[in-house]
Amino acid sequence: MKNLSLFHIVRESSLKKNAPLLLMFHGYGSDENDLFSFASELPEELFIISARAPYAMQPYGNAWYAINFDAENGKWSDDEQAITSRDLISKFIDEVIENYPINKNNISLLGFSQGTILSYAVALTYPEKINNVIALSGYINDKLFITKSKTSYEHLNFYCSHGNVDQVIPVDWARQSPKLLSALDIKHQYSEFPVGHGVAPQNFYELRNWLKELI
């Protein structure tokens, strides 16, 4: 592990150079070890990096941006902090390309929950850096990205999934994502599973097969 903008852990590829890269972004209150448990089940040619969000929480865990709770506004997200994290991830991608033996033209993102919200924001703001996105249990926050031309998005491909009994992020929010992706002519697949805020085994097998076809 190198000393880059975001703390991260690595599973090296079976390839010594030009490896396809999978970047993982965990959810609110978690850390880099969470999604990394998927790594052993994913194709060996993938160079996998799981990043830790920049904002430490007490007593443990990390966040990509604050989620605040108060009587007047209810639950609300700090969008400015989220945009800062979006741009930090973009910088981190550049650093990864410089420091690891990966193919800069074959980069996939995998996010869960808040990590998914950021993955959408990064891919839609910096599409030239990304090829594929696995968006688990999240949604598109349209305040977090700058829309580009449809031709900028032609190469992108999204796999989106959600639990239809998710109590943390309502499934109705996730159902808006394919509509927005369709409006931008972006290739995507959307699936729902009979779970809460998590990843069912059949969900993992489906996303793994989807990714295998594209890398």
N, CA and C of each residue as an Amber inpcrd file, in Angstrom:
protein
   645
   0.8300000  -1.1930000   0.0000000   0.0000000   0.0000000   0.0000000
   0.8720000   1.2520000   0.0000000   0.5550000   2.1560000  -0.9060000
   1.3270000   3.3910000  -1.0120000   0.6200000   4.5250000  -0.2740000
   1.3520000   5.5690000   0.0110000   0.8180000   6.7070000   0.7540000
   0.1740000   7.7080000  -0.2130000  -1.0880000   7.4840000  -0.5560000
  -1.8130000   8.3440000  -1.4880000  -2.8480000   9.1700000  -0.7200000
  -3.6650000   9.9170000  -1.4350000  -4.6150000  10.8360000  -0.7960000
  -5.6230000  10.1310000   0.1050000  -6.0020000   8.9030000  -0.2550000
  -6.9250000   8.1280000   0.5640000  -6.2220000   6.8790000   1.0850000
  -6.4030000   6.5960000   2.3770000  -5.8980000   5.3330000   2.9220000
  -6.6280000   4.1970000   2.2110000  -5.9160000   3.1280000   1.8880000
  -6.5240000   2.0470000   1.1100000  -5.7910000   0.7350000   1.3310000
  -6.4700000  -0.3440000   0.9960000  -5.8530000  -1.6750000   0.9990000
  -5.9530000  -2.2540000  -0.4080000  -5.0530000  -3.1960000  -0.7020000
  -4.8670000  -3.6560000  -2.0780000  -4.8910000  -5.1780000  -2.1690000
  -5.5420000  -5.6890000  -3.2110000  -5.3190000  -7.0660000  -3.6450000
  -4.7450000  -6.9930000  -5.0470000  -3.5190000  -7.4820000  -5.1850000
  -2.8440000  -7.3600000  -6.4690000  -3.4420000  -8.3070000  -7.5120000
  -3.2380000  -7.9500000  -8.7500000  -3.7340000  -8.7260000  -9.8810000
  -2.7820000  -9.8790000 -10.2150000  -3.3130000 -10.8720000 -10.9020000
  -2.4640000 -11.9470000 -11.4350000  -1.6370000 -11.4320000 -12.6140000
  -2.0170000 -10.2720000 -13.1430000  -1.2670000  -9.6510000 -14.2340000
  -0.2150000  -8.7010000 -13.6550000   0.9350000  -8.6630000 -14.2650000
   2.0230000  -7.8080000 -13.7580000   1.9390000  -6.3700000 -14.2700000
   1.1690000  -6.1710000 -15.3320000   0.9710000  -4.8170000 -15.8540000
  -0.3670000  -4.7380000 -16.5770000  -0.8290000  -3.5100000 -16.7690000
  -2.0970000  -3.2600000 -17.4760000  -3.2810000  -4.0500000 -16.9220000
  -3.3340000  -4.1720000 -15.6130000  -4.4380000  -4.9050000 -14.9910000
  -5.7050000  -4.0500000 -14.9550000  -6.8660000  -4.6670000 -15.1560000
  -8.1100000  -3.9220000 -14.9460000  -8.2310000  -3.5800000 -13.4630000
  -8.7080000  -2.3840000 -13.1660000  -8.7870000  -1.9090000 -11.7860000
 -10.2280000  -1.8830000 -11.2950000 -10.4190000  -2.3540000 -10.0560000
 -11.7030000  -2.2090000  -9.3740000 -11.4650000  -1.4180000  -8.0880000
 -12.0890000  -0.2500000  -8.0040000 -12.0000000   0.6060000  -6.8160000
 -13.2750000   0.4540000  -5.9950000 -13.1090000   0.2080000  -4.6870000
 -14.2530000  -0.0130000  -3.8000000 -14.4320000   1.1680000  -2.8410000
 -15.7040000   1.5780000  -2.6510000 -16.0240000   2.6910000  -1.7600000
 -17.1460000   2.2670000  -0.8160000 -16.8110000   2.1760000   0.4580000
 -17.7370000   1.6620000   1.4780000 -18.8360000   2.6640000   1.8310000
 -19.7460000   2.2280000   2.6640000 -20.8560000   3.0610000   3.0880000
 -20.5670000   3.8690000   4.3470000 -21.5320000   4.6570000   4.7410000
 -21.4520000   5.5500000   5.9080000 -21.2170000   4.7400000   7.1870000
 -20.1850000   5.1390000   7.9450000 -19.9080000   4.4870000   9.2160000
 -19.1110000   3.2000000   9.1230000 -18.6490000   2.8650000   7.9340000
 -17.8920000   1.6310000   7.7420000 -16.4250000   1.9570000   7.4690000
 -15.6890000   1.0030000   6.8700000 -14.2920000   1.2640000   6.5200000
 -13.8820000   0.4150000   5.3290000 -12.5940000   0.4730000   4.9980000
 -12.0840000  -0.1730000   3.7860000 -12.1620000  -1.6870000   3.8190000
 -12.3370000  -2.2780000   5.0160000 -12.3780000  -3.7390000   5.1060000
 -13.7280000  -4.3180000   4.7080000 -14.7550000  -3.5070000   4.7170000
 -16.1240000  -3.9790000   4.5060000 -16.2950000  -4.6660000   3.1480000
 -16.1770000  -3.9110000   2.0750000 -16.3710000  -4.4750000   0.7300000
 -15.2150000  -5.3630000   0.3020000 -14.0590000  -5.1930000   0.9490000
 -12.8650000  -5.9600000   0.5730000 -13.0930000  -7.4600000   0.7460000
 -14.0780000  -7.8230000   1.5520000 -14.3930000  -9.2520000   1.7290000
 -14.8640000  -9.8900000   0.4230000 -15.3020000  -9.0620000  -0.5370000
 -15.6920000  -9.5800000  -1.8580000 -14.4780000  -9.9960000  -2.6970000
 -13.3120000  -9.4440000  -2.3730000 -12.1510000  -9.5430000  -3.2640000
 -11.7780000 -10.9780000  -3.6180000 -11.8140000 -11.8740000  -2.6370000
 -11.3770000 -13.2540000  -2.8760000 -12.2970000 -13.9990000  -3.8420000
 -13.5020000 -13.4700000  -4.0450000 -14.4760000 -14.1210000  -4.9330000
 -14.5210000 -13.4890000  -6.3280000 -13.6840000 -12.4880000  -6.5430000
 -13.7050000 -11.7810000  -7.8290000 -12.5570000 -12.2290000  -8.7200000
 -12.6450000 -12.0160000 -10.0400000 -11.6280000 -12.5000000 -10.9800000
 -10.2200000 -12.1030000 -10.5820000  -9.2820000 -13.0500000 -10.7010000
  -7.9140000 -12.8280000 -10.2160000  -7.1490000 -11.7810000 -11.0250000
  -7.6060000 -11.5020000 -12.2390000  -6.8960000 -10.4930000 -13.0370000
  -7.2150000  -9.0630000 -12.5740000  -8.2470000  -8.9050000 -11.7690000
  -8.5810000  -7.5800000 -11.2530000  -7.5570000  -7.1120000 -10.2270000
  -7.1040000  -5.8810000 -10.3670000  -6.3320000  -5.2120000  -9.3200000
  -7.3780000  -4.4880000  -8.4770000  -7.4890000  -4.8590000  -7.2110000
  -8.5760000  -4.3420000  -6.3680000  -8.0220000  -3.4130000  -5.2940000
  -8.6120000  -2.2320000  -5.1950000  -8.2500000  -1.2630000  -4.1570000
  -9.5140000  -0.8640000  -3.4210000  -9.4960000  -1.0030000  -2.1100000
 -10.6130000  -0.5720000  -1.2860000 -10.1660000   0.6310000  -0.4590000
 -10.8630000   1.7470000  -0.6330000 -10.4490000   3.0160000  -0.0200000
 -11.2470000   3.3150000   1.2480000 -10.6010000   4.0240000   2.1600000
 -11.2640000   4.4860000   3.3900000 -11.7390000   5.9240000   3.1940000
 -12.9780000   6.1870000   3.5450000 -13.5180000   7.5520000   3.4410000
 -12.7270000   8.5110000   4.3260000 -12.6590000   9.8010000   3.9460000
 -11.7430000  10.7300000   4.6080000 -12.1860000  11.2700000   5.9640000
 -13.4830000  11.1360000   6.2980000 -13.9590000  11.7330000   7.5480000
 -14.1710000  10.6690000   8.6170000 -13.3340000  10.7090000   9.6560000
 -13.4290000   9.7420000  10.7510000 -14.6520000  10.0530000  11.6110000
 -15.3290000   8.9980000  12.0380000 -16.4930000   9.1420000  12.9070000
 -16.1410000   8.6150000  14.2960000 -16.9110000   9.0240000  15.2870000
 -16.7160000   8.5410000  16.6580000 -17.8480000   7.5900000  17.0390000
 -17.5760000   6.4800000  17.7120000 -16.2490000   6.0420000  18.1740000
 -15.4260000   5.3210000  17.0940000 -16.0610000   4.9630000  15.9760000
 -15.3240000   4.2690000  14.9110000 -16.0750000   4.4460000  13.5950000
 -15.4430000   4.0290000  12.5150000 -16.0520000   4.1460000  11.1940000
 -15.6760000   5.4480000  10.5110000 -16.0640000   5.5630000   9.2550000
 -15.7000000   6.7120000   8.4240000 -16.8630000   7.0720000   7.5090000
 -16.8310000   8.3120000   7.0140000 -17.8880000   8.7850000   6.1140000
 -17.2920000   9.5740000   4.9660000 -17.9810000   9.5380000   3.8360000
 -17.5890000  10.3550000   2.6810000 -18.1170000  11.7740000   2.8440000
 -19.1930000  11.9140000   3.6060000 -19.7330000  13.2270000   3.9450000
 -20.6770000  13.0520000   5.1260000 -20.9170000  14.1480000   5.8340000
 -21.7540000  14.0950000   7.0300000 -23.2270000  13.9130000   6.6680000
 -23.9010000  13.1440000   7.4810000 -25.3580000  13.0590000   7.4440000
 -25.8310000  13.5720000   8.7970000 -26.6050000  14.6470000   8.7760000
 -27.0080000  15.3040000  10.0140000 -28.4810000  15.0480000  10.3320000
 -28.7670000  15.0210000  11.5960000 -30.1300000  14.7750000  12.0530000
 -30.5280000  15.9160000  13.0000000 -31.5890000  16.6240000  12.6610000
 -32.0730000  17.6310000  13.6090000 -33.5920000  17.7820000  13.4800000
 -34.1870000  18.4160000  14.4800000 -35.6450000  18.4930000  14.5520000
 -36.2480000  19.2990000  13.4030000 -35.5430000  20.3620000  12.9840000
 -36.1040000  21.2430000  11.9560000 -36.0250000  20.6520000  10.5630000
 -34.8350000  20.1470000  10.2020000 -34.6300000  19.6740000   8.8300000
 -34.7260000  18.1570000   8.6850000 -34.8650000  17.4590000   9.7980000
 -34.8560000  16.0090000   9.7250000 -33.4700000  15.5120000   9.3480000
 -33.4150000  14.5540000   8.4520000 -32.1300000  13.9750000   8.0130000
 -31.6720000  14.6830000   6.7500000 -30.4580000  15.1990000   6.7430000
 -29.9630000  15.8750000   5.5440000 -28.4800000  15.6180000   5.3490000
 -28.0670000  15.6610000   4.1060000 -26.6830000  15.3670000   3.7370000
 -25.9110000  16.6510000   3.4730000 -24.6270000  16.6270000   3.8090000
 -23.7420000  17.7570000   3.5530000 -23.2080000  17.6310000   2.1230000
 -23.9210000  18.2480000   1.1770000 -23.5670000  18.0900000  -0.2360000
 -22.2110000  18.7210000  -0.5690000 -21.8600000  19.8090000   0.1000000
 -20.5540000  20.4220000  -0.1670000 -19.4280000  19.4660000   0.2030000
 -19.5910000  18.8080000   1.3410000 -18.5880000  17.8260000   1.7620000
 -18.5520000  16.6570000   0.7810000 -19.7130000  16.2650000   0.2890000
 -19.7870000  15.1720000  -0.6840000 -19.0510000  15.5380000  -1.9750000
 -19.2030000  16.7760000  -2.4340000 -18.5160000  17.2270000  -3.6530000
 -17.0000000  17.2470000  -3.4260000 -16.5750000  17.6360000  -2.2250000
 -15.1460000  17.5880000  -1.8890000 -14.6280000  16.1510000  -1.9790000
 -15.4140000  15.2010000  -1.4630000 -15.0190000  13.7910000  -1.5370000
 -15.0290000  13.2830000  -2.9750000 -15.9930000  13.7360000  -3.7530000
 -16.0410000  13.3640000  -5.1800000 -14.7400000  13.7470000  -5.8770000
 -14.3010000  14.9710000  -5.6440000 -13.0880000  15.4510000  -6.3060000
 -11.8300000  14.8030000  -5.7270000 -11.8810000  14.4450000  -4.4410000
 -10.7670000  13.7240000  -3.8280000 -10.6250000  12.3330000  -4.4460000
 -11.7480000  11.6760000  -4.7070000 -11.7070000  10.3660000  -5.3590000
 -11.1250000  10.4960000  -6.7700000 -11.5160000  11.5480000  -7.4870000
 -10.9620000  11.7790000  -8.8240000  -9.4470000  11.9270000  -8.7710000
  -8.9570000  12.6970000  -7.8070000  -7.5110000  12.8560000  -7.6170000
  -6.8580000  11.5220000  -7.2600000  -7.5270000  10.7530000  -6.3930000
  -7.0200000   9.4440000  -5.9680000  -6.8780000   8.4990000  -7.1710000
  -7.8280000   8.5580000  -8.0940000  -7.7430000   7.7240000  -9.2980000
  -6.4830000   8.0580000 -10.0930000  -6.1990000   9.3430000 -10.2300000
  -4.9750000   9.7570000 -10.9280000  -3.7320000   9.2150000 -10.2290000
  -3.7290000   9.2640000  -8.9080000  -2.5880000   8.7690000  -8.1360000
  -2.4240000   7.2570000  -8.2840000  -3.5410000   6.5570000  -8.3040000
  -3.5110000   5.1000000  -8.4710000  -2.9070000   4.7330000  -9.8280000
  -3.3120000   5.4520000 -10.8620000  -2.7720000   5.2090000 -12.2090000
  -1.2570000   5.4010000 -12.2290000  -0.7830000   6.4180000 -11.4950000
   0.6540000   6.7170000 -11.4360000   1.4470000   5.6690000 -10.6600000
   0.8060000   5.0670000  -9.6520000   1.5470000   4.2710000  -8.6810000
   1.3730000   2.7610000  -8.7660000   0.3780000   2.3060000  -9.5170000
   0.1280000   0.8680000  -9.5830000   0.0890000   0.3990000 -11.0420000
   0.3720000  -0.8870000 -11.2960000   0.4570000  -1.4130000 -12.6770000
  -0.9130000  -1.7100000 -13.2810000  -1.7240000  -0.6660000 -13.3830000
  -3.0910000  -0.8790000 -13.8750000  -3.2970000  -0.2190000 -15.2370000
  -4.3590000  -0.6600000 -15.8920000  -4.7370000  -0.1130000 -17.1950000
  -5.6790000   1.0660000 -16.9690000  -5.2080000   2.2650000 -17.2770000
  -6.0130000   3.4720000 -17.0080000  -7.2840000   3.5290000 -17.8580000
  -7.3550000   2.6600000 -18.8680000  -8.5330000   2.6180000 -19.7310000
  -9.4910000   1.4880000 -19.3600000  -9.2820000   0.8980000 -18.1780000
 -10.1700000  -0.1860000 -17.7320000 -10.3720000  -0.0690000 -16.2220000
 -11.1320000   0.9570000 -15.8300000 -11.3410000   1.2530000 -14.4100000
 -12.8230000   1.1220000 -14.0550000 -13.0910000   0.2910000 -13.0510000
 -14.4530000   0.0890000 -12.5620000 -14.5570000   0.5500000 -11.1160000
 -15.7190000   1.0710000 -10.7530000 -15.9990000   1.4650000  -9.3810000
 -17.0530000   0.5350000  -8.8010000 -16.9140000   0.2270000  -7.5150000
 -17.9280000  -0.5370000  -6.8040000 -18.2240000   0.2000000  -5.5020000
 -19.4570000   0.6460000  -5.3510000 -19.8300000   1.3660000  -4.1460000
 -20.9920000   0.7050000  -3.4420000 -21.0820000   0.9690000  -2.1360000
 -22.2440000   0.5350000  -1.3530000 -22.7890000   1.7420000  -0.5980000
 -24.1010000   1.9870000  -0.7390000 -24.7870000   3.0360000   0.0050000
 -24.1510000   4.4100000  -0.2710000 -23.5620000   5.0620000   0.7400000
 -22.9260000   6.3590000   0.5050000 -21.8010000   6.2370000  -0.5120000
 -21.1100000   5.1130000  -0.5220000 -20.0640000   4.8710000  -1.5240000
 -20.6290000   4.7930000  -2.9310000 -21.8690000   4.3140000  -3.0570000
 -22.5490000   4.2860000  -4.3590000 -22.9140000   5.6980000  -4.8120000
 -23.4290000   6.5100000  -3.8860000 -23.7930000   7.8900000  -4.2170000
 -22.5730000   8.6340000  -4.7640000 -21.4090000   8.3910000  -4.1350000
 -20.1680000   9.0210000  -4.6120000 -19.7110000   8.4140000  -5.9350000
 -19.8880000   7.1210000  -6.1110000 -19.4790000   6.4740000  -7.3730000
 -20.2710000   7.0310000  -8.5480000 -21.5830000   7.2080000  -8.3650000
 -22.4020000   7.8540000  -9.3950000 -21.8450000   9.2600000  -9.6980000
 -21.5730000  10.0250000  -8.6280000 -21.1230000  11.4100000  -8.8060000
 -19.7900000  11.4810000  -9.5450000 -18.8680000  10.5870000  -9.2060000
 -17.5470000  10.5650000  -9.8620000 -17.6950000  10.1990000 -11.3370000
 -18.4350000   9.1310000 -11.6180000 -18.5600000   8.6640000 -13.0010000
 -19.2710000   9.6700000 -13.8960000 -20.2790000  10.3600000 -13.3490000
 -21.0360000  11.3000000 -14.1670000 -20.3310000  12.6440000 -14.3190000
 -19.4290000  12.9730000 -13.3780000 -18.6660000  14.2250000 -13.4660000
 -17.3580000  14.0290000 -14.2250000 -16.7390000  12.8570000 -14.0410000
 -15.4390000  12.5500000 -14.6730000 -15.5410000  11.2620000 -15.5060000
 -16.4460000  11.2240000 -16.4840000 -16.6650000   9.9720000 -17.2200000
 -15.4290000   9.4770000 -17.9650000 -14.5220000  10.4050000 -18.3040000
 -13.3130000  10.0000000 -19.0490000 -12.4000000   9.1080000 -18.2180000
 -12.6140000   9.0560000 -16.8940000 -11.7450000   8.2660000 -16.0160000
 -12.3140000   6.8820000 -15.7010000 -13.5890000   6.6640000 -16.0380000
 -14.3070000   5.4820000 -15.5720000 -14.8710000   4.6840000 -16.7500000
 -14.9480000   3.3590000 -16.5600000 -15.5950000   2.5080000 -17.5610000
 -16.8980000   1.9050000 -17.0520000 -16.8310000   1.3080000 -15.8610000
 -17.9850000   0.5930000 -15.3210000 -18.2300000   0.9900000 -13.8730000
 -19.4970000   0.9330000 -13.4630000 -19.8600000   1.2400000 -12.0800000
 -20.8210000   0.1860000 -11.5570000 -20.4930000  -0.3700000 -10.3770000
 -21.4040000  -1.2520000  -9.6590000 -21.9740000  -0.4380000  -8.5080000
 -23.2670000  -0.1520000  -8.5660000 -23.9290000   0.7550000  -7.6280000
 -24.8920000  -0.0340000  -6.7490000 -24.4390000  -0.3640000  -5.5380000
 -25.2170000  -1.1990000  -4.6250000 -25.8970000  -0.3450000  -3.5530000
 -27.2010000  -0.5000000  -3.4170000 -27.9600000   0.1000000  -2.3110000
 -27.7390000   1.6090000  -2.1700000 -27.7670000   2.3020000  -3.2940000
 -27.5900000   3.7520000  -3.2800000 -28.5210000   4.4140000  -4.2790000
 -28.2570000   5.6790000  -4.5740000 -29.0910000   6.4150000  -5.5310000
 -28.2780000   7.5620000  -6.1150000 -28.8060000   8.2000000  -7.1370000
 -28.1450000   9.3470000  -7.7530000 -28.6190000  10.6260000  -7.0740000
 -27.6810000  11.3650000  -6.4870000 -27.9630000  12.7000000  -5.9510000
 -27.5860000  13.6980000  -7.0400000 -28.5920000  14.3070000  -7.6540000
 -28.3060000  15.1550000  -8.8250000 -27.6130000  16.4720000  -8.4690000
 -27.4190000  16.7330000  -7.1740000 -26.6680000  17.9250000  -6.7720000
 -25.1650000  17.6760000  -6.7650000 -24.7640000  16.4270000  -6.9730000
 -23.3530000  16.0690000  -6.8010000 -22.5880000  15.8710000  -8.0990000
 -23.2230000  16.0840000  -9.2270000 -22.4650000  15.9030000 -10.4690000
 -22.7750000  16.9950000 -11.4750000 -21.8580000  17.1630000 -12.3940000
 -21.9820000  18.1440000 -13.4610000 -22.2550000  17.3690000 -14.7500000
 -23.4200000  17.5620000 -15.3270000 -23.7950000  16.7880000 -16.5130000
 -22.9140000  17.1420000 -17.7050000 -22.4370000  16.1000000 -18.3730000
 -21.6400000  16.2640000 -19.5960000 -22.5170000  15.9570000 -20.8080000
 -21.9330000  16.0200000 -21.9750000 -22.6780000  15.6510000 -23.1820000
 -22.9220000  14.1420000 -23.1920000 -23.9740000  13.7270000 -23.8830000
 -24.2770000  12.2900000 -23.9430000 -23.1340000  11.4920000 -24.5640000
 -22.4040000  12.1050000 -25.4830000 -21.2900000  11.3840000 -26.1050000
 -20.1800000  11.0910000 -25.0920000 -20.0800000  11.9140000 -24.0420000
 -19.0800000  11.6760000 -23.0000000 -19.3750000  10.4050000 -22.2080000
 -20.6470000   9.9770000 -22.2530000 -21.0850000   8.8360000 -21.4520000
 -21.2470000   7.5450000 -22.2600000 -20.9360000   7.6130000 -23.5410000
 -21.2190000   6.4720000 -24.4280000 -20.5610000   5.1700000 -23.9860000
 -19.3780000   5.2650000 -23.3840000 -18.6180000   4.0660000 -23.0230000
 -18.9810000   3.5090000 -21.6540000 -19.7620000   4.2640000 -20.8780000
 -20.0590000   3.8530000 -19.5010000 -21.0690000   2.7170000 -19.4440000
 -20.9610000   1.9210000 -18.3650000 -21.9060000   0.8380000 -18.1340000
 -22.1280000   0.7330000 -16.6260000 -23.3940000   0.6910000 -16.2100000
 -23.7320000   0.6450000 -14.7830000 -24.4890000  -0.6450000 -14.4370000
 -24.1220000  -1.2280000 -13.3080000 -24.9330000  -2.2870000 -12.6990000
 -25.4810000  -1.7070000 -11.3940000 -26.8040000  -1.5900000 -11.2990000
 -27.4360000  -0.9830000 -10.1280000 -28.3350000  -2.0150000  -9.4580000
 -28.2510000  -2.0880000  -8.1380000 -29.1300000  -3.0150000  -7.4290000
 -29.5510000  -2.4330000  -6.0920000 -30.6720000  -2.9500000  -5.5730000
 -31.2150000  -2.4270000  -4.3210000 -32.0880000  -3.4900000  -3.6720000
 -32.1420000  -3.4470000  -2.3390000 -33.0740000  -4.3050000  -1.6150000
 -34.4500000  -3.6630000  -1.6000000 -35.4810000  -4.4520000  -1.9220000
 -36.8110000  -3.8340000  -2.0010000 -37.4950000  -3.6630000  -0.6400000
 -36.7870000  -4.0570000   0.4340000 -37.2800000  -3.7490000   1.7830000
 -36.2000000  -2.9790000   2.5640000 -35.4220000  -2.1630000   1.8290000
 -34.3550000  -1.3530000   2.4450000 -34.9810000  -0.2760000   3.3360000
 -34.5980000  -0.2870000   4.6370000 -35.1440000   0.6920000   5.5750000
 -34.2560000   1.9330000   5.6790000 -33.0500000   1.9040000   5.1020000
 -32.1020000   3.0140000   5.2140000 -32.2370000   3.9660000   4.0270000
 -32.1800000   3.4090000   2.8250000 -32.3920000   4.1990000   1.5990000
 -33.5990000   3.6000000   0.8870000 -34.7080000   4.3300000   0.8060000
 -35.9320000   3.7760000   0.2070000 -35.7010000   3.2970000  -1.2250000
 -36.2960000   2.1700000  -1.5440000 -36.1130000   1.6080000  -2.8840000
 -36.6410000   2.5620000  -3.9610000 -37.6330000   3.3830000  -3.6240000
 -38.1530000   4.3490000  -4.6060000 -37.0660000   5.3220000  -5.0630000
 -36.1230000   5.6730000  -4.1610000 -35.0260000   6.5560000  -4.5470000
 -34.1490000   5.8540000  -5.5810000 -33.8560000   4.5790000  -5.3300000
 -33.0030000   3.8130000  -6.2510000 -33.6690000   3.6380000  -7.6090000
 -34.9890000   3.5350000  -7.6240000 -35.7230000   3.3250000  -8.8870000
 -35.6550000   4.5270000  -9.8170000 -35.2410000   5.6660000  -9.2890000
 -35.0790000   6.8560000 -10.1370000 -33.7890000   6.7890000 -10.9600000
 -32.8050000   6.0220000 -10.4670000 -31.4830000   5.9860000 -11.1290000
 -31.5480000   5.4850000 -12.5640000 -32.2270000   4.3500000 -12.8420000
 -32.2860000   3.9120000 -14.2400000 -32.9750000   4.9150000 -15.1620000
 -33.9240000   5.6630000 -14.6050000 -34.6040000   6.6720000 -15.4240000
 -33.6120000   7.7580000 -15.8470000 -32.7910000   8.2000000 -14.8970000
 -31.8140000   9.2430000 -15.2070000 -30.7390000   8.7170000 -16.1560000
 -30.2880000   7.4930000 -15.9140000 -29.2830000   6.9050000 -16.8080000
 -29.8340000   6.7430000 -18.2210000 -31.0960000   6.3400000 -18.3330000
 -31.7270000   6.2170000 -19.6570000 -31.8050000   7.5620000 -20.3640000
 -32.1100000   8.6080000 -19.5960000 -32.2120000   9.9530000 -20.1790000
 -30.8770000  10.4200000 -20.7410000 -29.7810000   9.9000000 -20.1710000
 -28.4360000  10.2610000 -20.6490000 -27.8820000   9.2320000 -21.6430000
 -28.7360000   8.2720000 -22.0340000 -28.3460000   7.2050000 -22.9770000
 -27.1680000   6.3780000 -22.4570000 -27.1560000   6.1360000 -21.1390000
 -26.0830000   5.3550000 -20.5220000 -26.5330000   3.9030000 -20.3650000
 -25.6980000   2.9730000 -20.7790000 -25.9860000   1.5470000 -20.6430000
 -26.0730000   1.1840000 -19.1600000 -27.0910000   0.3910000 -18.8000000
 -27.2290000   0.0110000 -17.3960000 -28.1130000  -1.2180000 -17.2400000
 -27.9620000  -1.8300000 -16.0870000 -28.8230000  -2.9320000 -15.6640000
 -29.2900000  -2.6110000 -14.2480000 -30.5760000  -2.8510000 -13.9700000
 -31.1030000  -2.5720000 -12.6300000 -31.7960000  -3.8170000 -12.0970000
 -31.4470000  -4.1830000 -10.8620000 -32.0470000  -5.3630000 -10.2320000
 -32.4700000  -5.0420000  -8.8070000 -33.5300000  -5.7100000  -8.3630000
 -33.9490000  -5.6320000  -6.9660000 -33.9540000  -7.0240000  -6.3440000
 -33.6960000  -7.0550000  -5.0390000 -33.6400000  -8.3160000  -4.3170000
 -34.4340000  -8.1900000  -3.0190000 -34.9860000  -9.3110000  -2.5160000
 -35.8420000  -9.2670000  -1.3190000 -35.0410000  -9.1730000  -0.0220000
 -34.2710000  -8.0850000   0.1090000 -33.4410000  -7.8760000   1.2990000
 -33.5720000  -6.4240000   1.7500000 -32.9670000  -6.1200000   2.9180000
 -32.9130000  -4.7560000   3.4190000 -31.7010000  -4.0300000   2.8700000
 -31.0010000  -3.3180000   3.7510000 -29.8440000  -2.5250000   3.3310000
 -28.6010000  -3.4150000   3.3610000 -28.4630000  -4.2090000   2.3170000
 -27.3470000  -5.1540000   2.2480000 -27.2860000  -5.8030000   0.8880000
 -26.3610000  -6.7480000   0.7480000 -26.1440000  -7.4210000  -0.5380000
 -26.4470000  -8.9030000  -0.3760000 -27.5030000  -9.3520000  -1.0320000
 -27.8690000 -10.7650000  -0.9840000 -26.8690000 -11.5920000  -1.8030000
 -26.6920000 -12.8930000  -1.4510000 -25.7640000 -13.7310000  -2.2300000
 -26.0690000 -13.7170000  -3.7260000 -27.3470000 -13.8140000  -4.1010000
 -27.6800000 -13.8290000  -5.5340000 -27.3370000 -12.4840000  -6.1920000
 -27.3990000 -11.4200000  -5.4100000 -26.9980000 -10.0900000  -5.8870000
 -25.5000000 -10.0910000  -6.2060000 -24.7090000 -10.6500000  -5.3130000
 -23.2650000 -10.6860000  -5.5320000 -22.9100000 -11.5160000  -6.7630000
 -23.5490000 -12.6810000  -6.9150000 -23.2420000 -13.5350000  -8.0720000
 -23.6050000 -12.8370000  -9.3750000 -24.7140000 -12.0980000  -9.3610000
 -25.1360000 -11.3850000 -10.5720000 -24.1510000 -10.2800000 -10.9320000
 -23.7330000  -9.4920000  -9.9300000 -22.7960000  -8.4060000 -10.2300000
 -21.4400000  -8.9580000 -10.6590000 -21.0320000 -10.0780000 -10.0620000
 -19.7550000 -10.6830000 -10.4450000 -19.7710000 -11.1310000 -11.9080000
 -20.8510000 -11.7680000 -12.3070000 -20.9660000 -12.2140000 -13.7030000
 -21.0230000 -11.0240000 -14.6570000 -21.7320000  -9.9820000 -14.2500000
 -21.8090000  -8.7590000 -15.0570000 -20.4220000  -8.1700000 -15.2640000
 -19.6450000  -8.1070000 -14.1840000 -18.2970000  -7.5060000 -14.2580000
 -17.3570000  -8.3600000 -15.0980000 -17.4600000  -9.6900000 -14.9420000
 -16.5800000 -10.6030000 -15.7060000 -16.7120000 -10.3710000 -17.2100000
 -17.9370000 -10.0900000 -17.6480000 -18.1870000  -9.8880000 -19.0860000
 -17.5200000  -8.6170000 -19.6130000 -17.2760000  -7.6560000 -18.7210000
 -16.8190000  -6.3390000 -19.1620000 -15.3310000  -6.0880000 -19.0010000
 -14.6590000  -6.8420000 -18.1200000 -13.2410000  -6.5610000 -17.9030000
 -12.3630000  -7.3440000 -18.8840000
